[in-house]
Each structure stands twice: as structure tokens, then as C-alpha cells.
Amino acid sequence: MKLHAIKSTLRAVLILVVSRFIPALEELSVTTTWLGVVLFYSALNILFWAWLKKAQNSSPLGFSVVVNGMTAAKMFVTLGIITVYMVAEMPEKTQFALAVFAVFVCNSALFVIDTQKIIRKG
């Protein structure tokens, strides 16, 4: 649990630092909205990891349901974040939408890699 939390936190810091050096995200990367989104995904990853660890010893079907539920929740949360940003008439809409999707992909990749380790251990 702690290792995954450290990885998620380091991933969030890396995303924040890298986004400062991408010219298209220069203006967006200094906003509190961007900081909040990146930290939210990191916290969501940590929360879902705790939920996954509890489901680890359940039946294979129960474990699959938890993983699928988390994936669906992340997708709907991502859609909601982007939609609210677009409707609120905030600046840099295209950059924000693509950047949020990139954060979603990065955090999902970390989650899948760590989940595979659980599955292999049995």
C-alpha cells in the first residue's frame, strides 16, 4: 500500500513538473485547477488501490467486478472533469482536455502495472 502511494505521489509530482516545460501547457500548468486535477487523480489512485487490496482475497468474479467498477468510475470522473471545464468557459479548453486525458492514462498505466503484480502473486 505504501509503495503504491509513494509511486502515485511521485507520478503526480512528475506530471506537474513536466507540464511546466511543455509549451502548450505553460499557461495551464500554473493554475490551481491543474494542480487540483493532478492531485485528485493521485488521491483517486491511492483510494482505489486500498479498495483493490481489500478485494484481493475475494472471488475472481468479485475481484473483476471491483477492477471494472474502478475503471468505469475513473472514466466517468474524467468525462465529468472535462465537461465541467468546457461548460465553465475556462481558457485553454483543448489543452486541458488532452492534458487531463494524459493524466488519466498515466495513472491508469501505473494502476494496471501494480494490479498485474497482485494477480501474479495470487
C-alpha positions as CSV (number, residue, x, y, z in Angstrom):
1,M,0.0,0.0,0.0
2,K,2.7,2.5,1.0
3,L,4.8,1.7,-2.1
4,H,1.8,2.4,-4.4
5,A,1.1,5.6,-2.5
6,I,4.7,6.7,-3.0
7,K,4.6,5.8,-6.7
8,S,1.3,7.7,-7.2
9,T,2.7,10.8,-5.4
10,L,5.9,10.8,-7.4
11,R,3.9,10.3,-10.6
12,A,1.8,13.4,-9.7
13,V,4.9,15.5,-9.0
14,L,6.5,14.3,-12.2
15,I,3.4,15.3,-14.2
16,L,3.3,18.7,-12.6
17,V,7.0,19.3,-13.3
18,V,6.8,18.0,-16.9
19,S,3.7,20.0,-17.6
20,R,5.5,23.2,-16.7
21,F,8.1,22.5,-19.5
22,I,5.6,21.7,-22.3
23,P,5.0,24.9,-24.2
24,A,1.3,24.2,-25.0
25,L,0.6,23.6,-21.3
26,E,2.7,26.5,-20.0
27,E,-0.3,28.7,-19.0
28,L,-2.4,25.9,-17.8
29,S,0.3,24.3,-15.6
30,V,0.4,27.2,-13.2
31,T,-3.3,27.2,-12.4
32,T,-4.8,25.8,-9.2
33,T,-7.3,23.8,-11.4
34,W,-4.5,21.9,-13.0
35,L,-2.8,21.2,-9.6
36,G,-6.1,20.1,-8.2
37,V,-6.8,17.7,-11.1
38,V,-3.4,16.1,-10.9
39,L,-3.6,15.7,-7.1
40,F,-7.1,14.4,-7.4
41,Y,-6.1,11.6,-9.7
42,S,-3.2,10.7,-7.4
43,A,-5.6,10.5,-4.5
44,L,-8.1,8.5,-6.5
45,N,-5.4,6.1,-7.4
46,I,-4.4,5.6,-3.8
47,L,-8.0,5.2,-2.7
48,F,-8.8,2.7,-5.4
49,W,-5.6,0.8,-4.6
50,A,-6.8,0.4,-1.0
51,W,-10.2,-0.8,-2.3
52,L,-8.4,-3.3,-4.6
53,K,-6.3,-4.7,-1.8
54,K,-9.5,-5.4,0.2
55,A,-11.0,-7.2,-2.8
56,Q,-7.8,-9.2,-3.4
57,N,-8.9,-12.2,-1.4
58,S,-12.5,-12.2,-2.7
59,S,-13.6,-14.5,-5.5
60,P,-12.2,-14.0,-9.0
61,L,-15.6,-12.6,-10.1
62,G,-15.6,-10.2,-7.2
63,F,-12.1,-9.0,-8.0
64,S,-13.0,-8.5,-11.6
65,V,-16.1,-6.5,-10.7
66,V,-14.1,-4.2,-8.4
67,V,-11.5,-3.6,-11.2
68,N,-14.2,-2.9,-13.8
69,G,-16.0,-0.6,-11.4
70,M,-12.9,1.4,-10.7
71,T,-12.1,1.7,-14.4
72,A,-15.7,2.9,-15.2
73,A,-15.6,5.3,-12.2
74,K,-12.3,6.8,-13.5
75,M,-13.6,7.2,-17.0
76,F,-16.8,8.9,-15.8
77,V,-14.9,11.2,-13.5
78,T,-12.5,12.1,-16.4
79,L,-15.5,12.9,-18.6
80,G,-17.1,14.9,-15.8
81,I,-14.0,17.0,-15.1
82,I,-13.5,17.8,-18.8
83,T,-17.2,18.6,-19.3
84,V,-17.4,20.9,-16.3
85,Y,-14.2,22.7,-17.5
86,M,-15.7,23.1,-21.0
87,V,-19.1,24.3,-19.8
88,A,-17.5,26.8,-17.3
89,E,-15.9,28.6,-20.3
90,M,-12.4,28.3,-18.9
91,P,-9.3,29.1,-21.1
92,E,-7.2,26.6,-22.9
93,K,-10.0,24.1,-23.3
94,T,-8.3,21.8,-25.9
95,Q,-5.0,21.7,-23.9
96,F,-6.9,21.0,-20.7
97,A,-8.9,18.1,-22.2
98,L,-5.9,16.5,-23.7
99,A,-3.8,17.0,-20.6
100,V,-6.5,15.5,-18.3
101,F,-6.7,12.5,-20.6
102,A,-2.9,12.2,-20.4
103,V,-3.1,12.2,-16.6
104,F,-5.8,9.6,-16.7
105,V,-3.7,7.4,-19.0
106,C,-0.5,7.8,-16.8
107,N,-2.4,7.0,-13.6
108,S,-4.3,4.1,-15.2
109,A,-1.0,2.6,-16.5
110,L,0.5,2.7,-13.1
111,F,-2.6,1.1,-11.7
112,V,-2.6,-1.7,-14.3
113,I,1.0,-2.5,-13.7
114,D,0.6,-2.7,-10.0
115,T,-2.6,-4.7,-10.4
116,Q,-0.8,-7.2,-12.5
117,K,1.7,-7.8,-9.7
118,I,-1.2,-8.6,-7.4
119,I,-2.7,-11.1,-9.9
120,R,0.6,-12.8,-10.5
121,K,1.2,-13.3,-6.7
122,G,-2.2,-14.9,-6.5
